[in-house]
Amino acid sequence: MTPILELDQIEVRFGGLKAVDEVSLSVREGEIFSVIGPNGAGKTTLFNAVAAFVPLAGGKVSFHGGRIDGLPQHRIVALGVARTWQNVRIFPAFTVLQNIMSGRIVRTTTGLFASVLNSKVARREEREAEQRARELIRFVGLDGRESVVARHLAYGEQKAVEIARALATEPALVLLDEPAAGLNASETERLMALVRRIRDTGRTVLLIEHDMRMVMGISERIAVLDHGRKIAEGTPSQVKADRAVIASYLGEEEPDAAPAG
């Protein structure tokens, strides 16, 4: 498969700390690729580097073969990269429909002035945005909830709204930052099915997640970070058997590092 996202030796520094240390990844088009690692391993910082929320100290980020590091955030979204957040970031006073429609702004051609004047093009784009938002409401399993104010939703429903809003930007690549955090077992099962449906629409999913059952159940490939460095990459079965991963997660020494005697 063709790479959609390539990270080449990227570095992110906060003062003297290397939060991401020369990490390289190649994410193939149409796959579910997960990034895992202990707390503080640099996973969310890696996402922030891809989406231009933090600057690179070194390396480069390429999307569909073109460099995107250094571009403004809105330009990266317009190119086809969307993300969700570890902590839900939706508009609490907006309805479900309004929240999802807000994601369409990047795909509209009319500006605020045309909207205020209620131009013909602006009215057409608003109708199209509402139609697409209603399709996404069904897609994420929120049928009948379009008029509910977001603050009144259950936490799992709020996460679904955030995913739907990301999909409203029509991305080719979706970055999901710990979508299962705070969900119960049945909600996580529904989330796993949703992530597969997203992939089945032809999109690529880059996932950060601590729920190992979810990661091992839906990922084609996995990269493992520890202290900002990539320590392993492979299929779920390869990663589960990797000695460095076992040592990182369980705190066990590798046999050849054990003291003699």
C-alpha positions, -999 to +999 in steps of 0.1 A: +000+000+000+011+036-007+022+056+023-002+084+032+018+098+061+056+097+065+075+109+096+112+112+090+134+115+121+111+140+137+121+157+169+100+179+193+118+197+222+104+214+253+133+233+266+161+208+271+136+178+270+133+158+239+096+148+240+098+131+206+133+118+197+141+111+160+109+091+154+102+077+119+069+062+108+053+053+075+015+049+076-001+032+047-032+044+030-063+026+042-049+010+074-055+013+111-021+022+126-018+025+164+008+043+185+011+029+220+034+034+250+035+043+287+023+076+300+047+104+290+061+084+261+055+112+236+024+099+219+001+130+220+031+152+213+037+131+181+000+138+171+005+175+179+036+176+156+017+160+127-013+185+131+010+215+137+001+222+173+038+221+182+068+229+160+094+204+149+130+208+162+141+184+135+130+160+108+100+163+084+063+153+081+050+144+047+013+138+037+005+123+003+042+129-006+042+166+002+058+182+033+033+196+057+055+205+087+055+243+090+021+247+075-007+264+096-032+241+113-061+251+091-042+244+060-033+209+072-070+202+079-079+215+044-054+191+029-072+162+046-059+156+081-084+157+110-079+149+147-097+143+180-085+150+215-077+131+246-101+153+264-133+160+245-133+194+228-168+201+215-190+232+219-210+224+250-238+249+243-243+237+206-266+209+196-252+177+182-261+189+147-245+223+152-213+208+165-209+185+135-219+212+110-190+234+125-166+209+110-177+217+075-163+253+077-131+241+061-150+228+031-171+260+024-162+286-001-182+315+013-169+337+041-186+353+070-197+384+050-216+362+025-232+343+053-244+374+070-259+386+037-276+352+033-262+348-002-275+321-025-242+302-024-240+305+014-276+291+017-267+262-006-236+254+014-255+255+046-280+230+033-252+207+021-235+210+055-266+201+073-273+171+050-237+158+055-239+163+093-272+143+094-255+115+075-226+115+100-250+115+129-263+082+116-228+069+108-216+074+144-248+060+159-264+091+173-297+089+154-324+109+171-299+130+191-293+158+166-312+184+186-297+175+220-274+201+235-239+186+237-234+192+275-264+169+281-249+140+263-233+110+279-195+110+277-194+083+251-219+103+230-197+134+233-168+114+219-189+102+190-198+139+183-162+148+182-154+120+158-183+130+136-171+166+136-136+154+125-152+134+097-172+164+086-139+180+074-137+151+048-103+139+059-082+112+043-063+107+076-080+107+110-059+110+142-078+096+172-062+104+205-073+079+232-109+076+220-117+047+244-105+067+275-134+068+300-156+044+281-171+012+295-167-022+278-199-020+257-191+016+246-155+005+236-170-023+215-191+002+196-161+024+192-141-004+177-169-011+152-169+027+144-132+028+138-135-001+114-163+016+096-142+047+092-114+026+077-139+009+055-149+042+039-114+045+025-099+066+052-067+059+071-068+059+109-038+068+132-047+058+167-033+065+202-048+042+228-041+026+262-068-001+258-047-030+246-077-051+238-089-025+214-054-019+199-047-055+194-082-061+180-084-035+153-048-025+143-030-037+112+003-023+126+015-008+158+044+014+168+056+016+204+071+047+220+090+050+252+107+082+265+101+098+231+118+071+211+103+044+189+113+010+204+093-013+183+070-015+152+051-044+136+019-064+136+000-069+168+015-104+173+050-091+166+047-062+191+032-085+218+063-107+215+089-079+214+112-081+244+117-043+245+080-038+246+076-063+274+104-045+294+089-011+288+054-020+299+062-045+326+094-031+339+112-064+333+149-066+324+158-083+292+177-116+299+210-104+285+208-073+307+203-092+339+233-091+363+256-121+363+254-146+392 
